[in-house]
Amino acid sequence: MLSSLKNKFEHLKVSEKGGKEFSTTLPQLPSSKDLDKSTIYKYRYNYGVNLGALFVLEPWIFSKETVCTVDNKEYDCEFDAISHHLKKHSKEDVAKILSEHYKKYIDRIDWKWLSEDAHLTALRIPIGYWHVENGKHLDSLPFAPLRNVYELAKPWEQLAGLIETAKKHNIGVLIDLHGLPGGANCDSLSGSKNCEAGFFQKEKYMTKMFKDILPAIVETMTLHNENVIGLQVVNEACFDNNAKGEKFYYSEAINTIEKLQPGLPVVISDGWWPQQWADWVKEKNFSETVVIDSHVYRCFSDSDKSKDANTIIKELPNTVNFPRDDADYTVGEFSGVLDGQTWDKTSGDRDSTVQKYVQAQASVFSHVASWGWFFWTLQFEYGDGGEWGLAPMMQRGNLPKRPHDDGFQIDKRKIDSIIQEHEGYWDGKGKNFEHWRFEDGLNTAANDIIAFRKFDSSLIGRWHSWKSQRRAEYISAKKDSKFMWEWDEGYQRGLDEFNRY
């Protein structure tokens, strides 16, 4: 836990490979009465959706409309598709296909539905390193031969306009670096085919990211947009027991971003091992800045394919069990999809089972994923996506909608009752308690919750970071004590009691 020195919090960061050590200063959280939109955007609990295949092309979502199909042949890798187009067409024509897709996708977004019906808080927008400033930083990287196409297609301007429109609807944006040079995994989402995840093995790629590309994103997209809620520096890193490369890159990326924009959440991958990264952020004192992203799919592994749907649903509380007391988590991707082999083993009505499955996921996330969730995904070239699509899952009542209550208040009689309950429980169990600390914690939580609800009926998220910083402020103001556990219990009781719909 970080110590507080009146108006600042100090972090000491150390590179995994002996890099430069330096301190960065997190801005102090505003008081409840002074809470601003920028802070709420970055901390609130998210009901979100991914904009899959908007920038990072995925032919199974969009093919004909994008460059993914060439002469009736579909390419699952963006680099190959564009390269084949350039053999037959000019760079101007290929760029036009891309720019028209970006524009059509964004124009089709029903902002009124997202904000007023679905009541979403945020969009997760996957981008590739090749999109940043329209390919400006591609020297020595795999997409360098295609720089001119992205210069002309101008994805960066489209992203900037999208962020601005989202802001008008009180919707935040998580910029997700989905594609890294060499690949953080073996999938084609890095834009190129990779037989192995090479990014974390090549220091020149990692250095290019944290010295050039991440600063460019911060300086052009995040610094001046209050509704950019964070920067995800990797998507779905492969499992690695040692993870030396990941730790080096994450350390440098976090330090770089904190230096440029203190307080901007930095999102890393859980590498399919949530505890590994909770331990690491705790060890490095990154837990007030970092959010760990975990993806929850139960349709890919042989283990899940061997189970019926009801077994998968029943096991969710155990299989999605993030160490929430050690770090903040978000579920960056999940869906309502189960494999055909699972359905072959499942009896009963499919629609009602899907509803149970999706609702169970959202319920489990509400307890362990402090930064909320982002469904995969929003749009499809054909149809609504079914169990992959946000709209049908919302319209069928599978995904919860956030209630909107502009007049939210907390009854003082309830506060008094909780305080009396606490004091009554401990009466006679010891001497010299500091029950006033419990009351302070409870009241601080209640005031924070009311302040969040005033902006778009938001809930407090990133519980670990938020509570840790409020605790440090309190110790700075009222001194440490062996009875700080009473403040802890008071604040947590407030969250448990009132920070929900």
N, C-alpha and C positions, 0 to 999 in steps of 0.2 A: 504494500500500500504506500502511496506517495505521501510525503510530508507536505504540509501547507505552510507557507511563509506569507501570511496576510493575503497579498494579491497575486500570488503566483504559485504554480506547481512546477517542480523541477524534475526532469527526466535525465538519466544518464544512460546513453546508448553505446553499445560496443559491437563493432563488426565481428562477425563470426570468423573472419580471416585476418583479424588484427588490424582492421581498418581504423580510420580516424575516430576518436572519441569526442563527442561534444554534447552539450546540454541544449535542450529546447524547452521553451516555456509554454505550457498550455494556458490559454486564457481562463480566468476564473469564471465558473458558472454564474450567470446572473441570478439575483435573488428571485423568489417566486413572483414578486410584484413587478419585476423588471424583465421578465422572460421575453425574449425576442423570437421572431419567426425563424431566423437562421438557426438558433439553438434547438428549437423544437423540431425543425426538419431533420436535424442530424441525430436526434436522440429518440424520436417517437417510435412506437411500435408500428411495424409496417404490414399492411395488407397490400401486396404488390403483384405485379405481373412483369414477365420478360417480354421484350420486343425482339423475339428470336427471328433471325433472317432479315432484319432491317439492314444492318451494315455487314455483319459477318454472314456471308451467304451460306444457306443450307438447302440443298436441292430437294430434300424430303419435305420442306416447308414451302419454298418458292423455287420453281425451276424455269418454266417457260418465260415468266416475266423478267427473269434476271439472265445473267450471262451463263448460268449453270448448264444450259442446254445448247449444244453446238451441233448443227446438222443432225438433229434428232438423237444425239448421244448426250447422256447426262453425266456431268462431272461432279464428283463429290468434294472437289478441292478447288477453291476460288482461284488460286494461282494458275492451275492447269486450264481451267475454263477460260480465263481471260487471255492466257497465252495462245490458246487455240483460236480464239476470236481474232486476235491480232494478226494471225497468219492470213486471214481472209478480209479483214476490215481495218479501217483506219483507227488510230487511237481516239480520234474525235467521236467516231460512231460507237465504239465500245464504251467510252465514257458516257455517252448520251444514254445508252441502255441502263447503265448503273444509276445515273442521276435521276432518270425517269422513275426507276424502281424506288429509290429513296423518297422521292416526292409523292408518288402514288401511295406508298405505305403510310407515310405521315398524314397525307390528306384523308385517308380512310379511317384514321383514329377518331372514334366518337368520344370526344372529350366530355361532353355533357353526360353521357352514359357512365363513363369511367368515374367521374367525380360525384355525380348526383344520384346515380342508381347503384353502381358497384361500390361507390364510396372508397375507392382505392387511395392510398397515401403516396405510392411511389411506383416508378418504372425502373426496372433494371435493364440497361441498354448495353448489349454486348457490342464491342468494337474490336478491331484488329489494330496492331501497332502500325499497319500500313495506312490507316485512315487518319492518323494524328497529323493535324495541320496539312491535310491533303497530300500526304506522302513526303513531307519536307525532310523527314529524319531517316530516310531509307538507306543511306550510304552504308555499305558493307553488310546489309541485311538481305534475306532471301527475296523480298519483294522489290528490290532496287530496280530490276528491269522494267517494272510496271509503274514506276513513279509518275510518268506523264499521264497515264490514264486517271490516276487519282487526283492529280493536279487539276484536271479538267472536270472530273465528276463532282468535285467539291463536297465530299461527305461532311467535312468539318463545319461548313456553313449550315448544312441541314441539321446537324446535331445541335448547333447553337440555337437555331430557330425552334427546335423541338423543346429544348430546355426552357426557353422563354415562354412558349405556349403552355407548357406544363405548369409553370409558375402562376399563370393567370387562373389556373384551376386548383391552386393549393396542392399540387402534386409534386413530389420530390423526384429526383433522378439520381440513380446509382450508376456511375460510369464503370462498366465492367470490361477490363482488358481481357477479353475472351481469347484472343489470338496473340501468342508471343513467338518471337523468332526461334525456330528450332522445336517449338512445341513444349508445353508443360505436361502434355500427355501424348498418346499415340493416335489420337483422333485427328480428323481433317480440319478441326475448328481453328487450328493455327494458320489456316489458309494454304498450307502446303502438306504434301504427304510425308509423314514421318514414321519410319519403322521403329523408332525409339523416341522417348521424350528427351530431346537434346538441349533444351533451353538451360536447364540447371547444371549441365555439364560444360557449358561454354561461358567462361567469364566475360568474354568480349560482348556476348549478347546481353548478359545481365547488366554489365557496365553501361552499355548503350541505353538500356531502359532507364536506369535510375539517374544517369547523368544528363540525358537528352530528352527522352520521350515522356517520362513522368513529369519533369519540370514543365515541359510544354503543355501538358494537359492541365496542370494546376494553374499556370499563368494565363492560359487562354479560356479555360472552361469553368474552373471551380472557384477561383478567388473572387470573382465578381458576380457569381450566381448563388444567391442564398439558398436556393432550393436544390442545389447539388448536395446530396446527403452523404456522399462518400466516394472513394476511388478504390475500386477492386483491382489489385495489382496482379492477379492471376486467377484463372478459372480451372477448377478440377485438376490440381496437381496430382501426379501419380503417387501411390503409396511408396514411402521410402523409410525404412527403419532408422537409417542414420540421418538422412535429409540434410546433409552438409550444404549442398548447393542452395536448397530452399532457405535455410537459415541465413546464409550469407545475403541472398537477394532480398529477403523480407526485411532484414535489419537495415540494409542500405536504403531500400525503398521507403521504409517507415521514417527513417532519419531525414531523408530528402524531403518527403512530403511535410513532415512536422516543421521542418525549418522554413519551408515556403508558406505553409498555411497551418499554423498551430490549431489543433482542435478538429481538423478534418478527419473523419473516420477512415482508416485504412483497412481494407478487407482482404484477408488471405484465405487460402483453401485449407480445409481440414485434412487433405491428403488421405481421406477415408479412415482417419484415426483421430477423432476429436480430442481425446485426452492428451495425445502427443503435443498438440499445439496449444492447448490450455496450459500445460506445464511450461511450455516454452515462453509464452507471452508473460506468464507470471514470473518466471525466472528473470526475464529481461526488463521487467517493469514496463511492458508495453500494453498492459491490460486496460488502461484507461483510453487508449487510442485505437486499438485493434478490435475488429470484429471478425470472428472466424465463420467462414461460409461452409455449410455442409449441404450436400445434395441428397435428397431422399427419393430414390426410385426403387420399386419392388417388382420390376419387370425384366431385369437384365441378368441377374446372377442365377447360376444353376440351383443354388440353394432356394431362392425364392420361387423359381419355376417348379420346384418339387413340392410346393405347398399349395393348399387350397386358399381361397381368398379370406375365409373366416379366420384361418390360422394366422395369416399375415396381419390382419386387422388386430387380432388379439395380442400379437407380439409387439405391436408398435411402441407401447410405453417402454419396453425393454430394448428394442433395437434402435430407437431414437431417444437416447438417454444422454444428452450433452451435460458435461460438468458445469452447470450454470453458475455455481458459486465461485468458479475459478476464472471465468472469462465470459464475454458476450458472444452469442451465436446468432446467425441468421440462416434460414433455409433458402438458399438462392435459387433452387430449382426443385420442383416436385410436380406430380401430375396425378390423374385418376386412373392411369394405365396399369393393367396387370397383364402378364403374358398369357398367350393362348393355352399353354400347358397348365397354368393355374386355373383358367376357366374350365378346362376339361375335368378338373377335380372338384369343381364347385357346383353345388346344386342351388336352386332357388332363382329368383328374379335378378337378372344382371343389373338393371338400373338401380334397384334398391341396394344391392351389394356395393356398387360403385359409390352411391351416396354415403353409405356407412363408412367406406374406406376413406373417402376424401374428408368427410367430417371428422373422422377419428384422427387423421393426420393433423388437421388444423387445431384440434383440441390438444393433442400432444405438444405441438409447436408452441401453443400459448403458455405452456408451463416451462419449457426448456430453451426455446429460441427467443432470446430477449429482444432481438431486433426484428422479429416477425418473419414473414415469408413472402416469396415471389413465385407465383404459379408459372409453369411453362405450358403454353405461351399465348400471345394475343391474337395473331393473324395467321391465316393460311391462304395459299393461292386458290385452293378449291375447298369449299365446305367450311365448317366451323371448327374443325379439329377434334370434335367429339371429346373423348376423355383426356386429350392433350390441350383442349381449348378452354380459355378462361370463360368466354361468354356462355357456352352451354353448361358448364359446371356451376356458374352463378345462377343462370336462369332456371336450372333444375333444383336449386336450393342446396346444392352439394357444398359449395363454398360459403362461409359466413359473410354477411355484409356488416360493416360497422354501423351501429345506430348513430344517429345524429341528435344530440340533445343540447341545444344552445343554452338552456337554463340550468345546467348541472350545478348542484350544490352538495355539500356534505353537512348533514345534520349535526349540530354541536352536541346534541344530546347523545348521539352515537359515539362521538369522541369521548365525552365524559364517561360513558358507560364502559368503554374499552380501558380507560385509565383506571377506573374503579376496579375493574376485573383484574388488571395487572397488580395493583396494590393489594387487593384482597388475596390473590394467589400467594404473594410473597410474605404477607403479614405473618409474623411468628417464625419464619424460616431463617432468620438471620438478623443482624443488626446493621445500622448505619447504611441502609440502601440509599441510592440517589434516584428515587422514582421520578424526580423532575426531568431527568435525562430521557426517560421513556416518553414522558409527555412532550418534551421538545422534539424528539424524533418523530413521534406520531403527528404532531402539528405541522412540522416541516414537510413531511410526506403529503399530508392533506393539502397544504397550500400549493405544493408543486403540482399535484394532480389536478387541482382546480385550474391552475394557470395553463397546463397543457390542454385541458378540455376546452378552454376558451378559444383556442385556435383549431378550427375544423374538427372539434370533438376528438382530439388526439389523446392517446395514452402514453405514459412514460415507457420508453424502451431502454435498451442498453443498461439494464438494471445494475449490472456489476460496476460499470464505469460511473454511472450517475450517483449511485449510493456511496461509492468510494470517495468521490470528490465532495459530496455533501458532508460526509463524515470528517474528512480532513478540514474542511471549513469550520465545522463545529468545534473540533479540537483546538484549532487556532484561536477561536473566539472564547471558548469556555474551559480550555485546558483538558489534558488527557486525564484519565481516571481508570481505576480498576473496575469501575461500574459503567464503562462505555458500552458494555454489552446491553445495558438497558436502553441506551439510545439506539443501538443496532436493532433490538427487538421492536422498539417503537416505530422506527422508520419502516422496517420490513412488514410490521403489522398493518401500517397504513397502505403500503403497496398491495398486500394481499387482500385487504378489505375493500379498498376504493379504486384501485387502478385496473378496473375491468368494466365491461359493458353489462 
